[in-house]
Amino acid sequence: MSTDCAAPSPPRSPLPRGAEGDTGGDLAVLAELAAEGAVTVEIGGQGSWDRFDEAAEALRGRRISGKAVLEVVTQ
């Protein structure tokens, strides 16, 4: 049995492959296009931020399609 341990993989980026640097401008354009109705955004699930784990698992397991919208409520 080997005692060598492989180094852990670096954390995965939430950005698509090849996306580097500041993507704020791109996101602003996308949000504007969605607001104008030029692109559609499918919302597959919506719920409280407290249910993040459930939403993430549903997305990973492909039980919902589209986006998961999580509501953040400040008190």
Backbone bond lengths (Angstrom), bond angles and torsions (degrees), N, CA, C in turn:
res aa  C-N    CA-C-N  psi(-1)  N-CA   C-N-CA  omega(-1)  CA-C   N-CA-C  phi
1 M - - - 1.445 - - 1.517 107.54 -
2 S 1.322 116.66 132.03 1.457 122.00 -179.19 1.521 110.12 -83.55
3 T 1.309 115.39 144.08 1.465 119.53 176.11 1.518 111.23 -100.37
4 D 1.342 116.17 0.43 1.461 118.96 178.56 1.522 109.50 -69.60
5 C 1.291 115.20 136.24 1.458 120.78 177.71 1.520 108.28 -116.66
6 A 1.276 115.09 132.41 1.464 119.31 176.65 1.521 108.65 -72.97
7 A 1.310 115.33 145.63 1.467 119.73 176.53 1.519 108.74 -65.49
8 P 1.328 117.05 142.47 1.461 118.87 179.14 1.524 110.34 -64.05
9 S 1.315 115.06 148.63 1.456 120.00 177.48 1.517 109.73 -67.90
10 P 1.329 117.47 147.10 1.465 118.62 176.56 1.517 109.85 -66.62
11 P 1.327 117.66 154.46 1.458 119.86 179.42 1.523 110.25 -60.25
12 R 1.319 116.14 144.26 1.453 120.48 178.99 1.519 109.89 -76.82
13 S 1.304 115.18 141.70 1.454 121.00 177.57 1.522 109.77 -78.20
14 P 1.338 118.07 143.60 1.460 119.37 175.05 1.527 111.92 -75.06
15 L 1.334 116.92 -8.04 1.455 120.93 -179.15 1.520 110.66 -85.81
16 P 1.330 116.73 151.09 1.465 119.44 176.93 1.522 110.72 -62.36
17 R 1.316 116.23 155.82 1.465 120.01 177.31 1.517 109.46 -57.43
18 G 1.324 115.37 137.42 1.462 120.44 179.46 1.517 113.34 89.14
19 A 1.335 118.01 -13.29 1.467 120.03 178.74 1.519 107.94 -82.11
20 E 1.285 115.64 117.33 1.459 119.88 -179.08 1.517 109.65 -129.77
21 G 1.306 115.50 156.10 1.450 120.44 174.72 1.519 112.48 75.07
22 D 1.316 114.58 -157.95 1.458 122.58 -176.14 1.525 110.51 -75.11
23 T 1.310 116.58 118.70 1.464 120.70 178.35 1.524 111.63 -106.08
24 G 1.341 116.80 7.40 1.461 120.55 -178.35 1.513 113.45 -58.19
25 G 1.335 116.59 -40.64 1.462 120.00 179.25 1.515 111.67 -63.86
26 D 1.329 116.13 -41.81 1.468 120.31 178.40 1.520 110.93 -63.48
27 L 1.326 116.90 -42.15 1.461 120.33 179.58 1.523 111.28 -65.55
28 A 1.332 116.76 -36.77 1.462 120.72 178.05 1.525 110.43 -63.57
29 V 1.331 116.74 -42.98 1.469 120.70 178.50 1.521 109.97 -64.27
30 L 1.321 117.10 -43.80 1.459 120.75 179.18 1.527 111.32 -61.84
31 A 1.324 117.34 -43.00 1.468 120.87 178.36 1.522 110.81 -63.23
32 E 1.320 116.92 -39.88 1.464 120.94 178.53 1.528 110.64 -64.30
33 L 1.324 116.77 -44.90 1.463 120.37 178.77 1.534 111.33 -62.09
34 A 1.322 116.62 -39.96 1.464 120.12 177.99 1.522 110.88 -65.16
35 A 1.334 116.95 -41.62 1.470 120.96 179.34 1.521 111.25 -63.93
36 E 1.336 117.03 -34.35 1.469 121.68 179.06 1.523 112.28 -78.82
37 G 1.320 117.23 -10.83 1.460 120.56 -177.78 1.520 113.20 83.66
38 A 1.338 116.80 9.35 1.462 120.73 -179.78 1.525 111.61 -73.51
39 V 1.313 117.63 -26.29 1.464 122.72 173.37 1.520 106.87 -130.79
40 T 1.295 116.17 150.67 1.459 119.42 177.49 1.522 109.31 -105.54
41 V 1.292 114.60 147.57 1.463 121.40 179.12 1.523 106.61 -121.51
42 E 1.329 115.48 114.40 1.457 119.99 179.66 1.523 109.26 -83.30
43 I 1.318 115.30 122.58 1.463 120.70 176.92 1.520 106.92 -99.07
44 G 1.325 115.67 112.84 1.452 120.84 -177.11 1.514 113.53 -90.38
45 G 1.321 116.88 -18.37 1.456 120.75 -179.64 1.518 110.24 -163.49
46 Q 1.301 115.09 151.08 1.460 120.31 -178.77 1.518 108.04 -145.48
47 G 1.337 115.73 139.59 1.448 118.84 179.68 1.517 111.55 -176.77
48 S 1.292 115.40 -172.73 1.455 122.83 -177.80 1.526 111.05 -75.12
49 W 1.318 115.67 148.92 1.467 121.85 175.00 1.525 110.08 -57.16
50 D 1.320 116.78 -28.08 1.466 121.00 178.69 1.525 111.82 -61.76
51 R 1.325 117.46 -16.74 1.467 121.97 -179.20 1.530 110.97 -104.77
52 F 1.349 116.74 26.87 1.455 121.44 -178.46 1.528 112.16 -54.78
53 D 1.337 116.66 -48.17 1.470 120.47 -177.60 1.528 111.38 -57.59
54 E 1.316 115.67 -42.61 1.466 120.65 179.74 1.531 110.94 -64.93
55 A 1.325 116.32 -42.92 1.464 120.58 179.71 1.528 111.09 -65.47
56 A 1.322 116.87 -44.13 1.461 120.75 180.00 1.517 110.56 -62.26
57 E 1.308 117.43 -42.65 1.466 121.15 179.85 1.526 110.56 -65.87
58 A 1.318 117.39 -38.64 1.473 120.57 178.35 1.523 110.68 -65.06
59 L 1.320 117.03 -38.93 1.468 120.31 177.07 1.524 110.91 -67.29
60 R 1.323 116.49 -47.12 1.470 120.24 179.69 1.524 111.78 -61.52
61 G 1.315 115.75 -38.66 1.453 120.77 -179.60 1.515 113.63 -83.54
62 R 1.323 116.24 2.77 1.470 122.78 178.72 1.528 112.56 56.45
63 R 1.337 115.66 34.62 1.461 119.94 176.18 1.517 111.10 -84.80
64 I 1.327 116.84 -16.26 1.461 121.41 172.38 1.516 107.48 -130.27
65 S 1.307 115.17 147.51 1.460 119.21 175.84 1.522 107.58 -109.59
66 G 1.292 116.47 161.20 1.461 119.99 -178.50 1.515 110.72 85.48
67 K 1.299 114.80 -151.83 1.461 121.77 -175.84 1.524 110.71 -102.40
68 A 1.316 114.87 151.83 1.461 121.10 171.34 1.524 106.68 -104.21
69 V 1.309 116.12 122.20 1.459 121.62 -179.73 1.527 107.79 -102.27
70 L 1.328 115.32 120.54 1.464 120.38 180.00 1.515 108.76 -110.70
71 E 1.307 116.07 129.66 1.458 122.34 -177.54 1.525 109.93 -90.20
72 V 1.329 115.04 129.36 1.453 120.94 177.54 1.525 106.80 -107.27
73 V 1.312 115.78 120.29 1.455 121.29 -178.84 1.523 108.10 -111.46
74 T 1.312 116.08 125.53 1.471 119.89 176.00 1.512 108.34 -100.33
75 Q 1.305 114.74 143.87 1.473 118.78 -177.15 1.492 110.79 -116.98
